[in-house]
Amino acid sequence: MKKPPKSEGVHSWHLNYDIKMKLSLLFFLIVSFLMQANSSYAQKTKISIDRENSTVREVLDDIEATTEFKFLFNTKAVDQDRRVSIKVKKATIDKVLELLFNDVDTSYEVDDRKILLKKGIRQHGNKDGLNASDIGSYQQIIVGTVTETGGMPLPGANIIEKGTLNGVTADFDGNFSIQVANENAILQISYLGFETQEIKVKGKTTINVVLQESASALEEVVVVGYGTQKRSKLVSAVDQVGDDAFEGRASVNTTQALQGRSPSLTIQQTNSEPGAGLNINIRGISTLGNNSPLIVIDGIVGGDINALNPTDIESVSVLKDAGSAAIYGSRASNGVVLITTKKGSKSSPMKVQYSGLVGYNLPHYFTKPVHGYENAMLKNEAAYNSNESSAVYTSDEIAAFIENGDEEWFADEIVRDALQQSHNLSVSGGGENNTYLVSLGYLNQGSNFVGPSKGMERYNYRINLTNDYGRFKLSSNLAYAKQKIVDHAGNTSTLMVDAFRVPLIYRQKDEDGNYLTNDVLNEFNSLGILEQGGFRRYDNDDLFGSLSAELKLTDNLKLRGVFGGRLWSNDLFSRTKRVDFFPKGVSGADRNTNDEHRKSLDLNLQLMMEYDKTFNDVHDLNVLVGASNENHSDRGFALYKKYTDPDLGTPITDTEISDDSYNSNQSSSKNSLNSIFGRGSYSYADKYFLEASFRYDGSSKFREEKRWGFFPSLSVGYNVTGEDFMENYKDKFGNIKVRASYGVLGNQNVGNYQYQTTYFTFQNAYGYNNQGVSGTGYNFANPDIQWERAATFNIGADLDFFKGALTMSFDYFDKVTSDILVPPAVPGVYGTSLPDYNAGEVGNKGWELSATYRHQGELFNHRLSVNVGDSKNEVLDFQGNERLTGVEELQVLLREGQPFNSYVGLKRDGIFQSVEEIENAAIPEGLMVVPGDNRYVDANNDGVINDEDKFIFGNPFPRYTFGLTYNVEYKGIDLSLFVQGVGKRTMMVRGELVEPFHYNYGATMYTHQLDYWTPQNTDAYYPRLANAGSQSITNNYRRGSDMYLYDGAYVRLKNVQVGYTLPKVVSEKIGMKSYRVYLSGQNLLTFSKIDFVDPELSEFNGNLSSSGGNSGRAYPTLIYYGLGLDITF
């Protein structure tokens, strides 16, 4: 029997009283309606059955199909394949069950519509499960409750006196009572899917048992495309992340919480600012364009993964290979993320859960500037090395800097600690034929920037319902999320670098409140912009839901229809306010007031039929076929005004409307996708497995002749230990299953109208009669544009050892993506570009390993999970061309035979130590170098250093990504450690963090730059100091070398939790089922070879498109400390 799901929810400190009352009234009306039941149903219902030589399973199915009765039992407790003959007319359920189980050791208990079947000696009037003849002189009645770790009862759990036939079964509330005949008796408590426990009686009269989830993963149910499968029957590469990944963590969104939880699921948090996005990739880079995975939420394609309340999530399945993803066809080439939200449980009492986590984010910089006086001396040294006639700072000025001490670093002055809190409240449960879950959530992540209150708030509301009406089942999910972000009006990177690059001899603000400029910042400073420079206010509404109807046509055939979609609305209102600086400089002189709005609608309609049947107990067949339609439309408009009222932002006489403003008819799009899909699965004796799936997609993004694409896959599996000759190995060691899959997936991430010539208008094309005249432009079309296709091979193995205590999975994959869209090469004199066409090809190979070990001891319970994955791509076909793209001082290369966007530059060969060494070495053309300057490798041995000597270096995409989770419990105390990291990454850092006094833009040096060459420090990493524009600086920093490349590998202690759960007897006395309090910390420790910048920062997004050189100009890394509380009523 499946473990009752846990539910989490939300409570907001900021809801006003009126809203609280309305929501509470609505909430309890819904719950009261769902909890109605007819207590006399069992007495009134009459049953007629006429069965000859049928199985018990078939009889039970008949009863459930013709009545509202539902059977609850452990599958090991009832022989469902036993043949019986039964004929009754208008009989009560008691009479039917009496006849059905008259001659076997199965008893039953009827509670209205619920029927609990039990295994053991039948209780002929003796509720304690003993016949009088079994009881000796010692008679002791033991009572207790069987629950799971979350406090939910386990009805039907078996309690047996070891070594005897004496046994009972727990009732619907998990309660039991058993009479034992021996004071040394040992009770065995078991439940399907949980570890069996043995407890010595030793005179106890009350024994409450908490069963731990079984270590074996074979019975785990995994969510796959349009359905579920048992882990034991799964023959494709699917990872499932449970709800424990989201519990007790300070993650503000789902993507952040998934980092490090699945091998080859690569997530990079390149910016910690509230509301910032993250890079997400599955199995690396496999195309030159869009590498984003497909997101599916509760069976509906689309939706914002980061708009979800993480505590509402039951599981996340990551579909990695063609075998699992082909059923999603044209959008599955980059993998699929399936998210399933929580639901209530049938025949379960109402459960109210609260979880809250409140703490502070502390901003942390890896970089530190040198002292003010020290920086002045270094500046003088650079001038001296550049043969300047005078020092930049006099000795008196330096002495004054020493005497006065350092001013506060601007970067420290613009940030502060910020509160982050989340509150969740949920109510869940179910009756005989229905389940319900209602949840509320509130998240508030304050910004660490100073000034008026900024940050992100998110409100979540969800209601998930299911109702059974005989053979008909109706399910509905409805979720609403409101996200509000208040930001400053500037650019975060600019604010950060302007605060970073000022030496500690200046102040940002004087005693009179003036914002100061200086020799370094002569226009504005960051503090003034943050405190008075305006704001951006985002207001996003996200409504997501689905309605599903399922009709069971026969015992083996069902029809299901789903309608769902998403309505998303985004509003942005921003104002840039004027800030005057002293003695000069102004920011926001245009006094912009902007309004932007965009709304999108996604609709999804699905119709499916599924056949599932077992033949002769060994042939399992499942066939699914379906059709779907998906429609997307969006519209937006924007109004940009400048010179608005300085106080109100409203129009005045001087107000102008910018030419960049647009109406919704200038910014709208539509697309549609029709699909037919299917999957067939067959297994023989749970040993041999075969599965095929397909999808046939027709997209409006292509012309009619190219519109449809077929994407098939085939998977096979072999349970080696299912063979008789492997039984000895299985008993000693465990299970072995091998599997393989091959298929073709698609990628339709192209523009809506690229196959058509599109036209546009623009203003001021040219001037005539002293006036601007508008013009018309057009984009070339490629009518033959079509799908990208990814052929993927995957082979893997699933193993377990020590009776399932240790489980392992290994996968190897080889993927080739062809027909990738690339721009054609045209001569520079052509004057324009041509449309993309399908010509590129990229290969991507890799492997992944995951392992979990569980150990339950007498005092300690341990769980250790480790995962690691790697992938490496290679450009296979670029039509014989190559492309070099500048990324600040370096370049990235697109060339056949190399990983996509590999770094290119000169290779350092140490530092020149003497004039003699220079005279005998190759030097850059046109430059004079001196001792202390960089020396480069002469790759072609022609005696000069130029572009012909460039090397191809590493790749910016993370490799050997890994995660480690360790949990230990001891008598209510729990400890959880989560470590995440990257084993290999070539990381580019540029600008002032590498080059001292960068272009005179950076005016301070940092502590990590002090290892520079001098005659006394010849083994330095950095070359000698010099002034900007000197030949030394040109040689050392303008040539683009591997000096800008660093080892970005790191290990990070991502999360630590220490908690305490009250004993059950204590929590029940204060009216609670469970009560846990815990401390949580995030990003507490980071180990990396690069210690002056966060190693997780990236200069590229998830598509390896450059977002500018990484100079560490990012929002500070956040270290979190918080206190959490979990309560269940």
N, C-alpha and C positions, 0 to 999 in steps of 0.2 A: 504494500500500500504506500502511496506517495506521502512523503513528509508534508504535514500541513505547512503552507507557506507563511513566512513572516511578513508583516506589514509595518510600514513606517509612515509617518505623516507629519503635519506641520501646524504650528501655532504662531500667529503674528502678534508682536507687541504693538504694532502700529495700526491695527484695524480699529476704527472708531466704534463706539458702543452700538450705534444704530446698525452698522453693518454686521457686527457680531450677532446681534439679536436676530436679524433676518436670516443670516446663514445658519444659525443654530436651529431656528424654527424649521427651515427647509430641510435641514439635515435630519432632524429627528422625525419629521413627517415621513421622509423616504424610508428611514430605518424601520419605523413602526409598521409601515405598509408591508415591507419585505418580510417581517418577522411573524406575520399572521399564520396561524396553523389550525387545522381542524383536529382536535384531540380525540374525536370519536371515530376517526376514519377506519382504524383497524377493525372495530366492531361492526361497522356498517357495510364494509366492502365484501362482496361475494365473488368467488373466483370459480371459473369453469376451465378445466384442462382435460385434454384427451391425448395422451402421449404413449406410444409404444416403443420400447427399446431406444429411448432417447437419453442423451447425457444430462447430468444435473445442470450443466451450464445452459443447455437449451431450455430446460424448464424454468430456471431462474430468469433467463432472458424473456420468456413468455410472460412471466408475472410482471416484470418491470415494464414490458411493452404495453400491457393491457390495464395496468393499475398505476398508482402513484407510489407504490412500495419501492424502496431502494435497499439493496443488500449491501452490507458492510462486513468484510471478512478478510483475513489474511489468506492469500492464495495458497499458502502451504497448509492451511488449516482445513481446507475443504477439498475433497476429491471431486473436481468438476467434470472429470471424464467418466465417472461411474455411470453405468447404464441402469436406467430405471423405467418402469412402466407405471403410469399413474392416470386414473380417470376419476374426476370429481365434477360435480355440477352444483354451482351456487354454494360453494363451501367457504368457510372462513379461512383466513390465512393460517390460523393455528392448526386447523384440520389438514390443510395442504402440507404444511411443514412436518406435521406428525407422520404423515404417510411417506414423505420424501426422505426423512432421516430416521425412520423407525429402527432400522437394523444396523446402524453405523454409529461410531463414537463422535457424532456431531450434534451439538445442542444449539438452541437458538433463544433469542430474546427479542420480543416485539415491543417497540416503543413508538406507537402511532404509525407513521409511515416508514420508520427506520427498523430494519431487521438486522440484528447482529448474529452472525453464525460463529460458533466456537468449536474448538477441537479439544479432545480429551475425553476422559470417562464421562458419560452422560450423567447429568445431575438429576437422578430420580428423586426429586423433592428435596435433596440436600444441597443447598445453595453454596456450600463451601467446597463442593467437589469431592467429598469422601463418602464412601459407604461405611456403614457402622462397623463392618468387619475389618475395614482398613485401619481403624483407630485403635491404638494400643492404650496403655495406661497413661501415657503422656499425651495431653490434648492442649494445643495452643492455637488460638485463632490470631492470624496475622492480617492486619488491614493496611492499606496504603494506596498510593496513586502512582501511575506511570505517565510520565510526561517526556517531551523532548526538551532540548536545551533552551528553547525560547519560551518554555512554560506551557505549551499547548499539550492537552491530553492526547494519549494514544489509545483510542478505543480499539478493542480487539487484541491488545497485547497479551501474549501467553505467559502465565506464571505457573511454573511446574516445580514440584518438590523433587529435587534431583535424585535419580535412582529409583523413582516410583512412578506409578501411573496417576498419581494425584496431581490434578492441575485445574486451573480456572482461567477465565478470560476477563480482562478488564472491561468495564462497561463503557457507556458513551462518554462519561466524564473522566475516564482513565482510572476509576476506582476499582479496587478488588478486595476480596476477603477470602482467605484460604486457611484451612485448618491442617496443621502438620502434626505428625505422630512421633516426632523425634526432636529432642532439644538440640541436637547437633545438625538439624536439617539445613540444607542449602537450597535456596530458591534460585531457579533459572528464569530470567525474564527476557523475552525475545519479542521482536517485532520486525517485520520485513523492511529492509532498508536501513536497519539500525544494528549496532553491535550488541550481541547478547551479553548480559551481565549475570554474574553469580554472586549471591549475597548470603552470608552465614546468618542464621536466625539469632543464635546466642542469647535467647531469652527476650528478644525484642518483640513488642506487640504491634509496633507501627513501623513500616518500611516504605519510604517514598523513594521512587527510582526515577532517575533522569537518564534516559538512553541517549547515547551519542550516535550521530549519523554513521552509517556503515562506511568502512574504509574502502570497500570495493566500489569502483566506479561503473561496474558493468550494468547495474540496474538504473543508472542515471538516465533521465529523459532529457534529450537534447533538442532544442528548438532548431528546426531546419526550414528551408523555404516552403511555405504553405503547409507546414505540419510539424510533427515531432517524430523522433526515432529514439529507440533505446541505444545507449552507448555501445552495448554489446553487438548491435546489428549495424552500426555506422561504418561505412566503408569509404568515407571521404574525409578531407582535412577540415575539421570543425573544432574550434575551441569555444568552450562555454565559460563565461565569467559569472560567478554567482553574486547574490546581493551583498555578501560580506565585503566585497571590494568597495562598497560605498558607505559602509557603516563606520561612524566615528571619525571620518576624515574631514579635513577642512577644504576639500575640493569644492569649488564653486560651480562646477559643471561636470557632466558625465564624461566628456573626453579627458579631462584632467585626471579623473579618478581611474580611468582605464590604463593610464600609463604604466608600463611594466607588468601588466597582468596577463598578457598573452604573447607568446613568442612571435616575433616578426610583425607585431602590431606596434609600429613606431609612431610615437607621439612626442612632439617637441613643443615645449612652451617657450616661445621666443620672446614673450612679453608678459609680465605679471600684472599689467594695468587692468583695473576692473573692466570687464567686458571684452578684453582682447581675445583674438582668435588663437587657435593652435594648429600646428601641422599634424595631419594624421595620414598615415600610409599603411597599407597591408602588403607585406612582402616586397618592400622597396619600390624602386622606380622601374617601370616597364614600358613607358611611352614618353615621347618628347612633349606631349601636351598635358592634359588633365589627368592626374594620378589619384584623384579623390575616390574613396570607396562609396558604394551605394548605401544609403541609410534606409532601413525599414523599421517602422515602429508599429508594433501590434498588427503586423501583416499589411500595413499601408506604406507604400513607397513614398519617400520624401519625409519632410518634417525636419525640425532643427533639433539635433541631438542635445544641444546645450541649452535648449529651452525646457527640457525635462527636469523634474525634481528627482535627483539621484535616489532619494529614499523610496520613490515609487517603483523602482526598477526591480523586477524579479530576477532577470538574467539577461546577459548579452552574449549572443552567439556570433562568432567571427567565421564567416565562410571564406576559405582561402583558395581552394582549388576549383577546377572546372566541375568535378563531380558534385560538389555542393552548391556551386553558384550558377551553373548553366541554366537553371530554371528561371533565373532573372535575366538571362540573355544579353541584350545589347548594352546593359549598363553595369555588367558584373565583372568586367575584365580587371578592375582594380580591387576586387574583393567586395564583400557585403557584410554590413554590420546589422544584425537582427536584434532589436530590443523588445523585450516582453515585459510589460508592467504587471504589477501584482493584482491579484484578485482575492476575493473571500473564499472560504471553504464551506462545502456543503455540510449540513448537519452539525454546524459549529456555532457555539454561543457567541454573542457579541464580544468582540475584543477591541478595546480602546488602547491605542499606543501613542505615547508622546516621546519625541526625541529632540533634544536641543543641544547645541554646541555654541559656546560663546568664548571668544578669545581676541587676541590682538595680533596683527601682522606687523612685524618689525622690519623696516627697510634695511637692506644690507648691501654695501658696496664691496666688491672685491678689490677695487682700485683705491689707492691712497696717495695724495700728493705729498711731495717733500715739504719741509718747513719753508716758510717765506724767505728767511735769510739764506737758507741753503739753495733755494731756487735762484736767488740773485747771484750767488757765487757761481752756480752752474751756467747761468746766462753769460757771465763775464768770461768763463772758460771757453764757451762756444765762440764768443767774439774774438778772444785771443787766438784760438786755433784758426780763425778765418782772417788773421792778419789785420784786424781792426786797430785803429790808432788809439782808441780810447775805450775805457770800460763802460759798460751799460749802467752799472751801479757803482757809486763811490764807496769808499770804505766807511765814511760817516753814515751813509744810508744803510749799509749792511749792519753796522753797529746799532743803529736805531731799530732795525727789524729784530735784532736779537734782544734788545732791551724791552721792546714793546710786546714781544711774543706774537704768536700767530693770530690772525683774525679767524673767525669761523669760516670753514670751507663752504662756499656757496651751495655745493651739492647737499651738504648736511642741513643747511638752513631752509631748503625748500621742501623737505620731507619731514614726516612725523609718524609716530605709531598710529595705527588705525584699527578701529573696532571691526570685527567680522562676527556675525551671528547668524545662525540658522535655527528655525523652529519648525517642527513637523508634527501634525496631529492626524491620526487616521482612525477610522472605525471600520471594522470588517467582520464578516461572519456569513451565515447562510442557513437556510431552512432545508427542508427535504429536497426541494426542486429549484432552489435559487441560491445565488451567492451575491454578496455586495461588498464593495470597498469604496469608501469616501475618504478623501484626504485633502488636507490644506497644508500649504507650505509657504514659508517666508524666508528669504535670504537677503542679507544686507552686508555688502562688502564695501567698507569705507575706503576712499582713496587716501593714499599716503601723502599726497601733495597738500601743502599748506593752502590757506585762503578759505573762501567760502566752501561750505560742505559740498563734497563731490563723492562720487562712487556709484555703485550699482545696487539696485533693489530688484528682486524678482518675487512675484506672487504666483503660486501654483494652486490650481484646484483640479481635482480629478474625481470622477465617479465611474467605476467599472461594475457592470451588472451582468448576471447570467440568469436565465429562467428556462426551466424545462417544462414542457407540456406534453407528456407522453413521449412520442417519437420526435417531437419538434423542440428545438432549442434556439433561444433568442439571446444574443449577447450584444452588449453595447459598451463602448468606451468613449468617454468624453473628457477632454483635458483642455484647460485654459491656462495660459501663462501670460503674465504682464511683466515686462522688463523695462525698468526706468534707469537710465544712465545720465548722470550729470558730470560733465567733463569741462576742462578749461578750454579757452578759445584758441590756444596756440598749438604748436607741434611739439609732441613730447620729446622727440629726438633733439630738436633745437634747444628746448628748455634744458635738457640734461647736459648737452655738450657745452652750452654757455655757462652752466654752473660748474662743470668739471674743469674747464680750461683756464680758470682764473687763479693766479697764485694767492697764497694766504697773506697778502699784504693789503688787500682791499676789503671794503665793506659794501654790502648791498643796500643798506638802509641806514640813514642817520637818525639822530635823536629827535629831529623834527618831523620824521616820517617821510622824508624825501627818498625816492628810489634813485640810487646813484649809478652813474656810468663812469668809466675810467679809461685808461690807455688801452685796455684789452677789449672791454665791452663799451664801445663808444656810441652805441645807438640805444640799447635797452638792456635790462637785466631780467632774469627769470622770475625773481620774487615779485616784482611789480606786475608782471603779466598774470601770475597765478592769483594774486590777491585782488587785482582790480581790472584785469584785461578782458573780462567777459566770460562767456560760457557756451557750451553746446549741450542741449537737452534732448536725449533720445527717449521716445515713448513707443514701445513695441507691444502689439497685441497679437497673440498666437492662439488660435482656436483649432484644435486637432481632435478628430473623432472618427468612429466607425460604428456601423450597425451590421451585425452578422446574423443570418438566419440559416439554421441547419435542419434538414429533414432526413430522418433515418427511414429510407424507403423499405429496406429489409434489414435483417440482422447484420448483413455484410456490406450493404450499399447505402451511401448517404450523399445527399445533395446539399451544397452550401453556396450561399450568395453573400457577398460582402459589398457594402457601399461605404466609402469613407473619403476623407479629404482634409485639407488644411486651408484655413483662411488666415492670412498674415497681413498685418498692417504696421507700417513703420512711419513714424513722424520724427523729424528733426527740426528743432528751432534753435537758432544760434545767434549770438550777438557778440561782436567784437567792439570793445570799449576803448576809448582813447586813454592812454597812460602817458603822462609827461615825466621825463627823467631829468635829473640834475647832475651836472650843469647843462647837459644837452641830450637830445634824443627824444623820440616819441614812438609809441607803438599804437597800432589801431587807429591811425589817423583817418582811415576811410569810414570808420564807424558802421561796419556792415551789419545788416540784419537779414537773416536768411531763413526761409521756410522750405523744407523738402518733405515730400510725402510719396510713399510707394505702397501699393497694395497688390497682393498676389492671391490667386485662388488655384488650388490643386484638387482635382476630383479623381477618384479611383473606383472603378466598378469591376467586380470579379464574380465569376460563376464557375464553380468547381464540382466535380463528381469524383467520389473516392470509393474504391472497392477494396475490402480487406478481409481475407479469409485464410484459415489454416486447413489444409487437406491432410487427412490421415496422420495428424499430429506432428508431421515433419516438414510439410511443404507450406511455407508462409508466403503469401502473395499480397502485394499492395500495389494498386494502380490508381494514379491521380491524373485527371485531365482537367483543363480549365481554359478559360478565355478571360481577357481583361481589356479595359480601356483606361488610359490615363490622359488627362487634359491639364494643361498649365496655361494660365494667362496672367499677365501683370500689366499694371499701368502706374505711371508716376508723373509728378510735376514738381517744379521747383521755382521759387521766386527769390531772386537775389537783389537786395537793395543796398546802396551805400550812401553815406552822408545822411543817415537818419538822426532823429533827435537823440542827443547824448544821454538823456535820462530814460526816456520811454522807448526808444527804438522805433518810433512811429515816423511816417513821412513828414518832411518839412519842405520849405521852398527849394533847398539845394539837393533834395533826394533824387537819385538816379536809379533806374532799373537796369541791371547788367544785361548785356547781350547773351550771357550764359544761361539766363532763365529759359525755361521751356514749359510747354503745356503737355498734358497727358497724351495727346495725339502724336507728339514728337517722341515719346518714350513709352512704348508699349510693345508687347510681344505675345505670341501664342504658339503652342505646339501640342501635338497629340501623338499618342503611341497606342496602337492596337496590337494585341498579342494573343497567341495560342501557346499553351505550355502543357507539359506533362512529365510524369515520373513513374517508372515502374520498378518495383523492388521485389526480389525473390530470394528466399533463403531455404536451404535444405538442412534440416536437423541442427540448425544454428551452427553449422560448420562451413557451408559454402554460400557465398553471398554474391548476388549480381544486381546491379542497379543501372538504369539508363534514364536520362532526363533530356529534355529539349525545350527550346523556346523559339517561336517563330514570330519575329517582331516586324512591324511596319511603322516607320516613323515619318512624320511630316517634314522632317529636316532634310529629306532627300527627294529627288524627283521620282515619279511613279515607277519608272523602270528600275530604279536602284533602291526603292523604298523598303523592300522586305529582305530580312536576313534570317538565316537558320543557324541556331547555336546548340549543338548536341554535346552530350558527354556520356561516357561509359565508365562504370566503376565495378571492381571485383574485390572480393575479400575472402580470406581463408582463415578459419579458426583452427589453427594447427592442433591445439590441445583438446579440440573436440573429438579427435580420433582416439580409438580404443588403445592404440599402441603408445599414445602420449599420456595415458591416464596416470602412470607412475610419476612422470615429470610434473603433471598438473598437481598431484597430491603433495609432492615435495616442494615445488617451487611456485607454480602459478600458471597463468594463462598467457598464450601468445596468439596474436591475430595479426596477419599481414594484409595489406590492402594496396590498391593502385587505382589510379583514375587518369583518364585522358579526355580532353574536350576542347571545344573552341568557344571562346567568349567574345563579347563585342564591346565597343566603346563608341557611343554616339554623342560625345561631348564636343559638338561643333555648334556653330551659330545657327539660328533658326532659318536663315534665308541665304546661306552661302551658295546654294545651287542656283540662285537667281541673281540677276543684276539688280542692285538696289540703288536708289537715288536719295539724295539729301540736299537741303538748301542751307546756305550759310550767308551771313551778313558781311558787308565790306569786302566783297570779292575784288573790287577795284574802285577807283575814284573817277567820277565824272561830274564836271561842272561844280567842283568843290564839294561834292557830296558822295558818300559811300553808296555803292550799288551792290545789291545782293547777287549771289550766284548759285549755281547748281553743280553738285558733284555726284559721282557715282562710284560704286565699288564693283570691280570685275567679278564675274560669276564663274564657278566651275560646275557645270551641270552634271559632271561625272563623279562628283564627290560621293563617298560611301563610307561604310562602317570601317573602323579599325577592327582587326581580328587578332585575338590572342589565343594561340594554341598552347595548352598547358598540360604537362605531364607531372603526376605526383605519385610517389611511392612512399609508403609509411608502415609503421608497425606499432601496435599497442601491446604492452606487456604489464603484467602485475606479478608481484612476489609476496611471500609471507602472508598468504591468505588475503590478499588484497591490500595489505598495509602499505605497500609500495607500488605505485602505478607510474608507468612511463610511456611516453609517446615520442616517436621520432618520425620526421618527414623530410624528404628531399624533393625539390621541385625544379623543373626546367620549363621556362616559359618564353615563347617567341611571339612578339607582337608585330604584325605586318600591316601594310596599308596605312601607316601613320601619316598624318597630315604634315607636310613640310612645305615651306615656301620655295618656289623655283629660283634658281640662280639666274640673275639678269645682269647685263652690263651696267656699269655705273652711269653711263650716258643715257640709259633708257628713260630715266626721269620719273619712274613710278615703280610700284611693285605689282606682281601678278598674284592671282589667287592661289591659296594652298591646294595641293593635290596629294593623292594617296601614293606615297613612294617610300617612306622610311620604314626601317625595321630595327627593332631593339630586342636583344636577348637578356634574360634575367634568370639567374640560377641561385639557389640557396638551400639552406637546411634549417631545421628548428628542432629543439628538444625541450620537453617539459617533463617534470617528475614531481610527484607528491608522496610524502611519507607521513603516515599517521601512527601514533602510538598512544594507547590508553593504558596508563599504569594505575596502581592503587592510589597514588597521591597526585601524580602529574599526568596531564594529557598534552601531548605534543602534536603539532602539525607543521610540516616544513614543505613549502612549494618553491620550486626553482624552474625558471624557463629562460631559454637563450635562443636567439635566432640570428641568421646572417643572410644577406643577399648581395649579389654583385651584378650590375648590369653592364652591357656592352652594346655599343651601336654597331649593328650588323650591316646596315645599308643606308647610305645617305647620298645615293646616286653619284658616288665617287667624289663628292665635294667635301669641304670642311668649313666650319664657321668658328671664328675667334670673336669672343665678346669681351670687352673690357669691363672689369670689375675693380674700379679704383686703380691701384698700382699694378694689379695682376690681370690676367686674362683667364677665361674658361673656354674649353675646347669642345666642339662637336665634330668628331672624326670617327670614321669606321675603325673598329678594332679597339676603341677606348671607351671607358665609362663616360656616360653623358655628363657634360660640364665638368670635366677634370681641369684642375688648375694647371696653368702654364706660366713659366717664368724662368729667370736665370737661377742657377744653383750656386749657392755660396760655397766657397772653398777656403773658409777661414778668413782671417784678417791679415793684411800686409803688415809685416813687422819691421821691415827695413827698406831703404832705397834700393839696395842691391836686389832684394827679392822682387821689387817692382820692375826693375830693369830687365829681369829675366822672365817676366810673366806677361800674359795677355791682359790687356786693359781695354775698357770701353773706348770706342772710337771718339776722338775729339775731346777727351777728358785727360786731366792731369790728376793723378791720385798720389797720396802720401801715406806714410806709415799710419796705421790706425783705420784705414778705409777697407771696405769689403773687397775680397778677392773672389772672382767667379771662375767656374769651370769652363774651359775652352772646349766645348763639345766636339767641334770639328777640327781642332788643332790648326787653325789658320792664323793664330797669333793676335787676333782681335776678338773682343767681346761685342756681339751684336745679336740681332733677333735670330740668327742661325744657331745660336748656342742655347736656346731655350729648351728646358726639360718639361716633361709631363709629370706632374706630381699627383697627389692623392685626390680623392673625391670627397665632396662636402657632405654626402649622405651618411648618416650613422650606420655603423656595422657592429655586429656582435652585441646587439641590444639585449638586455637581460633584466630580470626581476627576481627578487627573493622575498618570500613572506614566511615569517616564523611566528607561530602562536603557541603559547603555553598557558595552561590553566592549573590552579592549585587552590582547592577549597574556596571557591568564589573569587579568587584573585586571578586576573588574566593580564597577560602581557602580549603585545603584538608589535612586531618589527617589520617594516617594509623597506627594502633596499632596491634601488633602481639605478640603471646606468647604461653606459655605452662603452664597448671595448675598443673601438677604433673609429676615429673620424678626423679628417684633415680640416682644420678650422682656420679660416682666414680672419685676421684682425688687422685693421688698417688705421691710418690717421695718427692722431696725437698719442694713442696708446702704444704705438710702435716708434714713431719718429719724434724725438724730443723737439719741442718748439715748432711743431708741424706748421710749415708755411707762415710762421709767425702768427698763425691763428690760435694754436695752442701755446699758452704763455707760461705754463708750469710743467715741470717734470714730475713723474710719479716714482714711487719707491722702487718698483720693479725695473725701472730704466737705469738704476744706478750702477748696474754691472756693464759699464761701457769701457772702451779701450783707453788706456793711458800707458805711458812708458812703464809705469809701476804695476799695471793690471793688464798684462798682455794676453791673458787667457779669457778675455771677456766675451760675452755673447753679443753685445751691441758694439758698433763701430764708435769712433771718437766723436765728440761733440763738435758741431760747427753751425754757422749761421745759415738760415734759409737762403737759397739761391747760390750758395757756394758750390764749387766743383765737387767737394767731398759729399755734400748733401745730394747732389745730382747723381753721383755714383752709388751712394749707399741706399738711397730711398726712392729715387725716381725711376730706376731701371726695372723695378718689379721683380723681386727675387723671393726665394723661399723663406726669407727672414720674416715675411708677413704670414707664414703658415705655422700653425702650432698643433700639438697633439691634443685633440678635443675629447679624448677618452676621460670618463669620470665615473665615480661611484658616489651615490647620494643616499643618505638616510632620509628617505622621503617621508616616512610617517612612523611615529611611535605612539602606542597607546598603553596606558596602565589603568586597569579598571578593577572595580570591586562590585560583586553582585550579592545582595542580601540573601541569606538562607531563605528558602521558600516558606518555612514556618513563620519566619519573622515578617516577610513581606505580606503574607496572607493576613496576619494579625492587624496590619495597618491598611487593609483593604486593597492590596495590590497583588497581582500574579507574579510580577517580577520588578526588581528595582536595581538598576546599575548606574554607578557614577564612575567617571573616568577622566583622565588627563590625556590630552592629545597634542602632539607636536609635529610640525611639518618642516621639511628642508633644514633639519637641525645640523647636519654635517655634510660637507662635500669634500671629496678627495679627487684631486686632478693635478696633472703636470702643469697646466696653465692656471696660475693662481691669482691673476690680476683681472680676470673677467669670468663671468658665469659661463661654464663650459657648455651649458645647454643652449645658449644664444646661437642663432644661426643667421647667416647672411643670405639664406635662400628660403623660399616657402616650400610647401609639400610637393610642388611640381619641379623643384630645382630651378625655379625662375629667380633671378637675382632681385633682391629687394634693397640693394645697396650694400656697400662694404660694411662689415661688422666692426664698428669702432667702440662697442660697448655703450653706445648712446641710447640705452634702453632704460625703461622703468626699473627701479632697483629690485633685486631678488628679495622675496618675502620669506621671513622666518616666522612661523606661527606657533603660538602657545594658547591652548584653550582648555576649558572645562566643559564636559558633556554629561548629559543625563538621559537615560532610557528608562521609561516606565511603561508597564503594561497593566491594564485593569481588566 
